[in-house]
């Protein structure tokens, strides 16, 4: 009986509600399935469609995905032919085994395919993160195969990123982690089998000293005389409001609307993790809000960073807009730092570091800091505080020596 090839959806959806498309290979009622590595919404797939038209037009990438599915079926048929040439039984099990063990698949092409998936199913910022790492990898080796992704290759690529791209160690690790992410996707989707080079190649970041402002430096920012309604005046307000509100991230500040302000409370959903957060607004934060109250309408943005006609969305274009606004704000902070005689590269995220450092110095527990920063796991908070704690031991040393000197002179 002839072997048949049919595409179908995996009945179990992923967290993002997409289903993997499986290729079912059948002979004499014996069948095996293999993942194609392509994921779509259930409503995007038509298993009864004509050949090459399985993905409906409502999916913006339907043409490309249908072509990839055709190629996958062709690969299965070619695997059957190779088995027959080698005088092996072309059973569904052997065909799938042949597909998995060819090890000549293009890692670059698979990475591109995953980028397409992430663009439509993950946040735009995560897509941009992986895309930038892909650009580095493709420039280094545009024809990279799965079989070539081994420890030796990773070591050579690491050397290239350091010597040619002049990246620091943590940026290098970020690039290697992107490769690991895509490789693990291939393992989980059963489109690649082989040794995992990351069992040998360990990725460890260098503990960085997270820059932050002291309370005295925060006070210098507060006292800085700036002309009202100038760009620098607004930027200083955004930064201080973030600090007063538990170190809110720039994206949340930009997208904050008046409907999120309820009396002396800020209640909104955090952009990064979707958690609901409620913060009591201290008088300093309320004073900043009063400066913008003429624009007060529930659907209006609190701060004049985005036009009120803009709709918040998950598109790449909107993410690029947020990135451009962030760049302008950070540029303004550099000027403000010079005016306030602050000797660090002041960026918006330092408001978050500064808030966490203030809590640490006040003796607040790691658990409470985690809740205030709305981080997903206490281990994340511990890693976050490590960079801040670099100077903590030295501070203890200085205080101990000062105490010793006091005792010596008394």
MOKA-V139602 format. One record per pair of residues at least 4 apart in sequence whose ideal C-beta (glycine too) atoms are under 8 Angstrom apart, sorted by the first residue. I is the first residue (numbers start at 1). J is the second residue. Records with the same first field share a line. If there is no record, write none. Layout:
I->J / J
This chain:
1->27 / 28
2->27
3->25 / 26 / 27 / 80 / 90 / 92 / 95
4->25 / 26 / 27
5->23 / 24 / 25 / 73 / 76 / 77
6->23 / 24 / 26 / 47
7->21 / 22 / 23 / 24 / 36 / 47 / 54 / 69 / 73
8->21 / 22 / 24 / 33 / 47
9->19 / 20 / 21 / 22 / 42 / 45 / 47
10->19 / 20 / 21 / 22 / 35
11->19
12->19
13->17 / 18 / 19 / 42
14->18 / 19 / 20 / 39
16->121 / 122
17->41 / 42
18->39 / 40 / 41 / 117 / 121
19->39 / 40 / 41 / 42 / 45
20->35 / 36 / 37 / 38 / 39 / 189
21->35 / 36 / 38 / 39 / 40 / 45 / 54 / 69
22->33 / 34 / 35 / 36
23->33 / 34 / 35 / 36 / 72 / 73 / 76
24->31 / 32 / 33
25->31 / 32 / 33 / 34 / 76 / 92 / 95 / 96
26->30 / 31 / 92
27->31 / 91 / 92
30->91 / 92
31->92
32->92 / 93 / 95 / 96
34->76 / 96 / 99 / 100 / 190
35->189 / 190 / 191
36->68 / 69 / 72 / 191
37->72 / 110 / 113 / 185 / 186 / 189 / 191
38->65 / 68 / 69 / 72 / 113 / 117
39->117 / 121
40->44 / 45 / 55 / 59 / 65
41->45 / 59
43->56 / 58
44->55 / 56 / 58 / 59 / 62
45->54 / 55 / 56
46->53 / 54 / 55 / 56
47->54
49->53 / 54 / 56
51->70
52->66 / 67 / 69 / 70
53->66
54->66 / 69
55->59 / 61 / 62 / 65 / 66 / 69
56->62
57->62
58->62
59->65 / 120
60->120
61->65 / 116 / 120
62->66
63->67
64->68 / 116
65->69 / 116
66->70
67->71
68->72 / 113
69->73
70->74
71->75
72->76
73->77
74->78
75->79 / 99
76->80 / 95 / 99
77->81
78->82
79->83 / 95 / 98 / 99 / 102
80->84 / 90 / 95 / 98
81->85
82->86 / 98
83->88 / 89 / 90 / 94 / 95 / 98
84->88 / 90
88->94
89->94
90->94 / 95
91->95
92->96
93->97
94->98
95->99
96->100
97->101
98->102
100->190 / 191 / 192 / 193
101->193
103->145 / 146 / 147 / 192 / 193 / 194
104->145 / 146 / 147
105->109 / 110 / 145 / 146 / 191 / 192
106->110 / 143 / 144 / 145 / 146
107->111 / 144 / 145 / 146 / 148 / 149 / 182 / 183
108->112 / 137 / 138 / 141 / 142 / 143 / 144
109->113
110->114 / 146 / 182 / 186 / 191 / 192
111->115 / 134 / 137 / 182
112->116 / 134
113->117
114->118 / 130 / 182 / 185
115->119 / 127 / 130 / 131 / 134
116->120
117->121 / 122
118->122 / 126 / 127 / 130
119->124 / 127 / 316
122->126 / 127
123->127 / 314 / 319
124->128 / 314 / 315 / 316 / 318 / 319 / 320
125->129 / 319
126->130
127->131 / 316
128->132 / 316 / 319
129->133 / 178
130->134 / 178 / 181 / 182
131->135
132->136
133->137 / 174 / 175 / 178 / 179
134->138 / 178
135->139
136->140 / 161 / 165 / 175
137->141 / 144 / 157 / 175 / 178 / 179
138->142
140->157 / 160
141->148 / 157
144->148 / 149 / 153
145->149
146->186 / 192 / 194
147->194
148->153
149->153 / 154 / 179 / 183 / 197
150->154 / 195 / 197
151->155 / 197 / 200 / 201
152->156
153->157 / 197
154->158 / 176 / 179 / 197 / 201
155->159 / 201
156->160
157->161 / 175 / 176 / 179
158->162 / 172 / 176
159->163
160->164 / 165
161->165 / 167 / 171 / 172 / 175
162->166 / 167 / 169 / 172
167->171 / 172 / 175
168->172 / 206
169->173 / 205 / 206
170->174 / 205 / 206 / 208
171->175
172->176
173->177 / 203 / 204 / 205
174->178
175->179
176->180 / 201 / 203
177->181 / 203
178->182
179->183
180->184 / 198 / 203
181->185
182->186
183->187 / 192 / 196 / 197 / 198
184->188
185->189
186->191 / 192
187->192 / 193 / 196
195->199
197->201
198->202 / 203
207->386 / 387 / 390
208->387
209->387 / 390 / 391
210->353 / 384 / 387 / 388
211->344 / 345 / 350 / 353
212->350 / 353 / 354 / 356 / 357 / 388
213->217 / 218 / 221 / 342 / 344 / 346 / 350 / 354
214->218 / 354
215->219 / 358
216->220
217->221 / 340 / 342
218->222 / 240 / 243 / 354
219->223
220->224 / 340 / 341 / 342
221->236 / 239 / 240 / 336 / 340 / 342
222->240 / 284
224->236 / 336 / 339 / 340
226->230 / 232 / 233 / 236 / 336
227->232 / 233
228->233
229->233 / 234
230->234
231->235 / 328 / 332
232->236 / 332 / 335 / 336 / 339
233->237
234->238 / 303 / 304 / 332
235->239 / 329 / 332 / 333 / 336
236->240 / 336
237->241 / 288 / 291 / 303
238->242 / 250 / 253 / 303 / 305 / 329 / 348
239->243 / 333 / 336 / 348 / 351
240->244 / 284 / 288 / 351
241->245 / 248 / 253 / 285 / 288 / 289 / 303
242->247 / 248 / 249 / 250 / 253 / 348 / 351 / 352
243->247 / 351 / 354 / 355
244->281 / 282 / 284 / 285 / 288
245->266 / 279 / 281 / 285
246->277 / 279 / 355 / 372 / 373 / 374
247->351 / 352 / 353 / 354 / 355 / 356 / 373
248->252 / 253 / 351 / 352
249->253 / 270 / 271 / 272 / 349 / 352
250->254 / 326 / 329 / 348 / 349
251->255 / 271 / 272 / 322 / 326
252->256 / 268 / 270 / 271
253->303 / 305 / 348
254->301 / 303 / 305 / 306 / 322 / 325 / 326
255->271 / 301 / 306 / 312 / 322
256->260 / 266 / 268 / 301 / 302 / 303
257->268 / 298 / 299 / 300 / 301 / 302
258->295 / 296 / 297 / 298 / 299 / 300 / 301 / 302
259->298 / 299
260->266 / 267 / 268 / 302
261->265 / 266 / 281 / 289 / 302
262->266 / 267
264->280 / 281 / 286
265->278 / 279 / 280 / 281
266->277 / 278 / 279 / 281 / 285
267->276 / 277 / 278
268->276 / 277
269->274 / 275 / 276 / 277
270->274 / 275 / 276 / 277 / 374
273->374 / 376
275->374
277->374
281->285 / 286 / 289
282->286
283->287
284->288
285->289
286->290
287->291
288->292
289->293 / 302
292->296 / 302 / 303 / 304
295->300 / 301 / 302 / 304 / 308
296->300
297->308
299->308
300->308
301->305 / 306 / 308
305->325 / 329
306->310 / 321 / 325
310->318 / 321
312->318
313->318
314->318 / 319
315->319
316->320
317->321
318->322
319->323
320->324
321->325
322->326
323->327
324->328
325->329
326->330 / 348
327->331
328->332
329->333 / 348
330->334 / 347 / 348
331->335
332->336
333->337 / 346 / 347 / 348
334->338 / 345 / 346
335->339
336->340 / 342 / 346
337->342 / 343 / 344 / 345 / 346
338->342
342->346
344->350
346->350
349->353
350->354
351->355
352->356 / 373
353->357 / 387 / 388
354->358
355->359 / 372 / 373
356->360 / 369 / 373 / 384 / 385 / 388
357->361 / 388
358->362
359->364 / 368 / 369 / 372
360->364 / 369 / 385 / 388 / 389 / 392
364->368 / 369 / 372
365->369
366->370 / 378 / 381 / 382 / 385
367->371 / 378
368->372
369->373 / 381 / 385
370->375 / 377 / 378 / 380 / 381
373->381 / 384
375->380 / 381 / 384
376->380
377->381
378->382
379->383
380->384
381->385
382->386
384->388
385->389
386->390
388->392
389->393
391->395
392->396
393->397
394->398
395->399
396->400
397->401
398->402
399->403
400->404
401->405
402->406
403->407
404->408
405->409
406->410
